[in-house]
Amino acid sequence: TGRRHETGDLDALRTKLARVVESQRGSRYAEVAWSPRTEILAADNADVFCGGAHLLFDDPSKVTRSRDDTEGHLLPQFAALDLSLDRELLIVSPYFIPGDAGADWLARLVRRGLSVTVLTNSLASTNVPMVHSAYKRYRGALVEGGVRIYELRPDAFAVEQDDDSEEHLDTAEAALHAKTFFFDRRQIFIGSLNLDPRAIQLNTEIGIVCESKAMTEALLGRLEPRLQRIAWRVERIVDDSGTPRIVWLETGEQGIRQRPDEPQVSAWRRLQVWFFWLLPIESQL
């Protein structure tokens, strides 16, 4: 913060932290933190992944500078890693506003022969309709460019039941929160960065790039088989009148159902998104 500190301040802080630790000894929090699962992870034979890692983060002073000044920004650090990207890219981003440049870049990857997939929130699962109003500006172009778009269903917990699912998840509404990017099934980014203008230009974000094929494959092995069930696949079709339009494909026990409009949303929410779409606010989202 730029504030000067007196000699001994660090020792005082350490003493204060020690008192906090001692006050939590035997608490429910401490019991959960040192649970059997924690002990398993700490064991020598734990199922862990080894590999290189790169910590990326925005310089906190980013918020005081012009948007055009990208010194210390996370994305340039990302680009400097020069990650392998020759076969496929899978993006998981709750808020996804690629902009014209981002949408064009993803379409160019497809034209190069790469498989590009995006999982984001649907209008029914998002908690910020304003973001969805900006995202939908690019959705049609992305699908037309060959990018596979999946939008999370709010009933994903109900339609996708694992053997170890908790009972309370049956009625809980699903919403996407993870921000994860998979590169060529060999490298993975996990962090706080959404692919939207606010995260890229305004917020200070952090994440780690892991170079572990085993870890990437393990996580993809859990996600990819479920995509069709937990999310709607967005497709572009030509209707009987010859007009191209967007539809949502829903995979269920009865097969694939085609929905002509964004599923499981009220007229009021559609009106909200239409209104936000009229406002020049994308740079703030």
C-alpha positions as CSV (number, residue, x, y, z in Angstrom):
1,T,0.0,0.0,0.0
2,G,3.0,2.3,0.1
3,R,2.7,2.8,3.9
4,R,5.8,2.8,6.0
5,H,6.1,0.2,8.7
6,E,8.0,0.3,12.0
7,T,10.6,-2.2,13.1
8,G,8.9,-5.1,14.9
9,D,5.6,-4.8,12.9
10,L,6.3,-8.1,11.2
11,D,6.9,-9.9,14.6
12,A,3.7,-8.4,15.9
13,L,1.8,-9.7,12.8
14,R,3.3,-13.2,13.2
15,T,2.2,-13.2,16.9
16,K,-1.3,-12.2,15.9
17,L,-1.5,-14.9,13.2
18,A,-0.3,-17.5,15.7
19,R,-3.1,-16.5,18.1
20,V,-5.6,-16.9,15.3
21,V,-4.3,-20.4,14.4
22,E,-4.5,-21.4,18.1
23,S,-8.0,-20.1,18.4
24,Q,-9.1,-22.4,15.6
25,R,-7.5,-25.5,17.0
26,G,-10.2,-28.2,17.4
27,S,-12.8,-26.1,15.5
28,R,-15.0,-27.6,12.8
29,Y,-13.0,-25.8,10.2
30,A,-9.8,-27.4,11.4
31,E,-11.4,-30.8,11.4
32,V,-12.6,-30.5,7.8
33,A,-9.2,-29.1,6.7
34,W,-7.4,-32.2,8.2
35,S,-9.9,-34.8,7.0
36,P,-9.1,-38.3,5.7
37,R,-9.1,-36.8,2.2
38,T,-6.4,-34.3,3.2
39,E,-4.4,-37.1,4.7
40,I,-4.7,-39.1,1.5
41,L,-3.4,-36.2,-0.5
42,A,-0.5,-35.8,1.8
43,A,0.5,-39.5,1.5
44,D,3.4,-40.6,-0.5
45,N,1.2,-42.7,-2.8
46,A,-1.3,-40.0,-3.5
47,D,-2.8,-39.7,-7.0
48,V,-1.0,-36.4,-7.9
49,F,0.2,-35.0,-11.2
50,C,3.8,-33.9,-11.9
51,G,4.9,-31.3,-14.4
52,G,6.0,-27.8,-14.9
53,A,3.9,-24.9,-13.9
54,H,3.8,-21.1,-14.6
55,L,2.1,-18.6,-12.3
56,L,0.4,-15.8,-14.2
57,F,-1.1,-12.7,-12.6
58,D,-2.1,-9.1,-13.3
59,D,0.0,-6.4,-11.8
60,P,-2.3,-4.8,-9.2
61,S,-1.3,-1.3,-10.5
62,K,-3.1,-2.3,-13.7
63,V,-6.3,-0.7,-12.3
64,T,-4.6,2.7,-12.1
65,R,-3.4,2.8,-15.7
66,S,-4.9,3.3,-19.1
67,R,-6.6,0.3,-20.7
68,D,-4.1,0.7,-23.6
69,D,-1.2,0.2,-21.3
70,T,-0.9,-3.6,-21.1
71,E,2.4,-3.7,-19.1
72,G,2.0,-6.4,-16.3
73,H,-1.2,-7.7,-17.8
74,L,-1.9,-11.5,-17.5
75,L,-2.8,-12.1,-21.2
76,P,0.6,-10.9,-22.6
77,Q,2.3,-13.2,-20.1
78,F,0.1,-16.0,-21.5
79,A,1.1,-15.2,-25.0
80,A,4.8,-15.2,-24.1
81,L,4.5,-18.8,-23.0
82,D,3.9,-19.7,-26.6
83,L,1.8,-22.8,-25.7
84,S,1.4,-25.6,-28.1
85,L,-1.8,-25.3,-30.0
86,D,-1.9,-27.5,-33.1
87,R,-4.9,-29.9,-32.5
88,E,-7.5,-28.7,-30.2
89,L,-8.6,-26.0,-27.7
90,L,-11.3,-26.3,-25.1
91,I,-12.4,-23.2,-23.2
92,V,-14.5,-23.2,-20.0
93,S,-15.5,-19.6,-19.2
94,P,-18.6,-18.7,-17.2
95,Y,-18.6,-15.2,-18.8
96,F,-17.6,-15.3,-22.4
97,I,-17.4,-12.2,-24.5
98,P,-14.7,-12.8,-27.1
99,G,-15.2,-9.5,-29.1
100,D,-14.7,-9.3,-32.8
101,A,-10.9,-10.0,-32.6
102,G,-11.4,-13.1,-30.3
103,A,-14.2,-14.5,-32.4
104,D,-12.1,-14.1,-35.5
105,W,-9.1,-15.8,-33.9
106,L,-11.1,-18.8,-32.8
107,A,-12.6,-19.1,-36.3
108,R,-9.1,-18.9,-37.8
109,L,-8.0,-21.8,-35.5
110,V,-10.9,-23.9,-37.0
111,R,-9.9,-23.0,-40.5
112,R,-6.4,-24.3,-39.6
113,G,-7.9,-27.6,-38.8
114,L,-8.1,-27.3,-35.0
115,S,-11.1,-28.5,-32.9
116,V,-12.3,-25.5,-30.9
117,T,-14.9,-26.0,-28.1
118,V,-16.4,-23.5,-25.7
119,L,-18.5,-24.3,-22.6
120,T,-20.2,-21.2,-21.0
121,N,-23.3,-20.4,-19.1
122,S,-26.7,-20.4,-20.8
123,L,-29.1,-17.6,-20.3
124,A,-31.0,-19.9,-17.9
125,S,-27.9,-20.6,-15.8
126,T,-26.1,-17.3,-15.8
127,N,-26.3,-14.9,-12.9
128,V,-25.5,-11.9,-15.0
129,P,-27.9,-11.4,-17.9
130,M,-26.0,-8.3,-19.0
131,V,-23.0,-10.5,-19.9
132,H,-25.2,-12.8,-21.8
133,S,-26.6,-9.9,-23.9
134,A,-23.0,-9.2,-25.1
135,Y,-22.0,-12.8,-25.6
136,K,-25.0,-13.4,-27.9
137,R,-23.6,-10.8,-30.3
138,Y,-20.8,-13.2,-31.2
139,R,-22.5,-16.6,-30.8
140,G,-23.9,-16.8,-34.3
141,A,-20.5,-15.9,-35.9
142,L,-18.7,-18.4,-33.7
143,V,-21.0,-21.3,-34.6
144,E,-20.9,-20.3,-38.3
145,G,-17.1,-20.3,-38.0
146,G,-17.1,-23.9,-36.8
147,V,-16.6,-23.3,-33.1
148,R,-18.5,-25.8,-31.0
149,I,-20.6,-23.9,-28.4
150,Y,-22.1,-25.6,-25.3
151,E,-24.3,-23.7,-22.8
152,L,-24.7,-25.1,-19.4
153,R,-28.1,-26.3,-18.4
154,P,-29.4,-25.1,-15.0
155,D,-30.7,-28.6,-14.3
156,A,-27.3,-30.2,-15.0
157,F,-27.1,-31.8,-11.5
158,A,-30.5,-33.5,-12.1
159,V,-29.7,-34.8,-15.6
160,E,-26.2,-35.9,-14.7
161,Q,-26.1,-38.1,-11.7
162,D,-22.8,-39.8,-10.6
163,D,-22.6,-42.7,-8.3
164,D,-21.1,-40.4,-5.6
165,S,-23.5,-37.5,-6.2
166,E,-24.7,-35.8,-3.0
167,E,-28.5,-35.9,-2.5
168,H,-28.9,-32.2,-2.1
169,L,-27.5,-31.6,-5.6
170,D,-30.6,-33.1,-7.2
171,T,-32.7,-29.9,-6.8
172,A,-29.8,-27.4,-6.9
173,E,-29.5,-25.1,-9.9
174,A,-26.2,-25.5,-11.7
175,A,-24.1,-22.5,-12.7
176,L,-20.7,-22.5,-14.3
177,H,-17.9,-20.9,-12.2
178,A,-14.7,-22.7,-13.3
179,K,-12.3,-20.9,-15.6
180,T,-10.2,-23.5,-17.4
181,F,-8.5,-23.7,-20.8
182,F,-7.2,-26.9,-22.3
183,F,-4.4,-26.8,-24.9
184,D,-3.7,-29.8,-27.2
185,R,-4.6,-32.2,-24.3
186,R,-1.1,-31.4,-22.8
187,Q,-1.4,-28.1,-21.0
188,I,-4.1,-26.5,-18.9
189,F,-4.8,-23.1,-17.4
190,I,-6.8,-22.9,-14.2
191,G,-7.5,-19.5,-12.7
192,S,-9.9,-16.6,-12.2
193,L,-9.7,-15.2,-15.7
194,N,-13.0,-15.0,-17.6
195,L,-12.7,-14.3,-21.3
196,D,-14.5,-11.0,-21.2
197,P,-13.4,-7.3,-21.4
198,R,-13.8,-6.7,-17.6
199,A,-11.5,-9.6,-16.6
200,I,-8.9,-8.8,-19.4
201,Q,-8.8,-5.0,-19.1
202,L,-10.2,-3.9,-15.7
203,N,-10.0,-6.7,-13.1
204,T,-6.8,-8.1,-11.6
205,E,-6.7,-11.9,-12.2
206,I,-4.5,-14.8,-11.4
207,G,-4.0,-18.3,-12.7
208,I,-1.6,-21.2,-13.3
209,V,-0.6,-23.0,-16.4
210,C,0.2,-26.6,-15.8
211,E,2.3,-28.6,-18.2
212,S,0.9,-32.1,-17.5
213,K,-0.6,-34.4,-20.1
214,A,-1.8,-36.8,-17.4
215,M,-3.6,-34.0,-15.5
216,T,-5.1,-32.5,-18.7
217,E,-6.3,-35.9,-19.9
218,A,-7.8,-36.8,-16.4
219,L,-9.8,-33.6,-16.3
220,L,-11.0,-33.8,-19.9
221,G,-11.9,-37.4,-19.2
222,R,-14.4,-36.2,-16.6
223,L,-15.8,-33.3,-18.7
224,E,-16.0,-34.4,-22.3
225,P,-18.3,-37.4,-21.9
226,R,-20.8,-35.2,-20.0
227,L,-21.0,-32.2,-22.2
228,Q,-23.9,-33.5,-24.3
229,R,-25.9,-34.2,-21.1
230,I,-25.1,-31.2,-18.9
231,A,-25.2,-28.5,-21.7
232,W,-27.1,-27.5,-24.8
233,R,-25.2,-27.7,-28.0
234,V,-25.7,-24.5,-30.0
235,E,-26.1,-25.2,-33.7
236,R,-26.9,-23.2,-36.9
237,I,-29.5,-24.6,-39.2
238,V,-31.4,-23.4,-42.3
239,D,-35.2,-23.6,-41.7
240,D,-37.9,-24.5,-44.2
241,S,-38.0,-20.9,-45.5
242,G,-34.3,-20.9,-46.2
243,T,-33.5,-18.6,-43.3
244,P,-30.4,-19.5,-41.2
245,R,-31.0,-19.5,-37.4
246,I,-29.6,-20.7,-34.1
247,V,-31.1,-23.7,-32.3
248,W,-30.3,-25.5,-29.1
249,L,-29.8,-29.3,-29.1
250,E,-30.8,-31.1,-25.9
251,T,-29.6,-34.6,-25.4
252,G,-31.8,-36.8,-23.1
253,E,-33.0,-40.3,-22.6
254,Q,-35.4,-39.9,-25.6
255,G,-32.6,-38.8,-27.9
256,I,-31.8,-35.4,-29.2
257,R,-34.5,-32.6,-29.1
258,Q,-34.2,-29.4,-31.0
259,R,-35.2,-26.2,-29.3
260,P,-35.9,-23.1,-31.4
261,D,-35.4,-20.6,-28.6
262,E,-33.1,-20.3,-25.5
263,P,-34.4,-23.0,-23.2
264,Q,-35.8,-22.7,-19.7
265,V,-36.0,-18.9,-19.6
266,S,-39.0,-16.6,-18.9
267,A,-40.2,-13.9,-21.2
268,W,-39.1,-11.4,-18.5
269,R,-35.5,-12.6,-18.7
270,R,-35.5,-12.5,-22.5
271,L,-36.8,-8.9,-22.3
272,Q,-33.9,-8.0,-19.9
273,V,-31.3,-9.3,-22.3
274,W,-32.9,-7.5,-25.2
275,F,-32.8,-4.2,-23.2
276,F,-29.2,-4.7,-22.1
277,W,-28.2,-5.6,-25.7
278,L,-29.3,-2.0,-26.7
279,L,-26.9,-0.4,-24.2
280,P,-23.2,0.5,-25.1
281,I,-21.9,-1.3,-22.0
282,E,-19.9,-4.2,-23.4
283,S,-16.5,-2.7,-22.4
284,Q,-17.6,-2.8,-18.8
285,L,-18.8,-6.4,-18.8
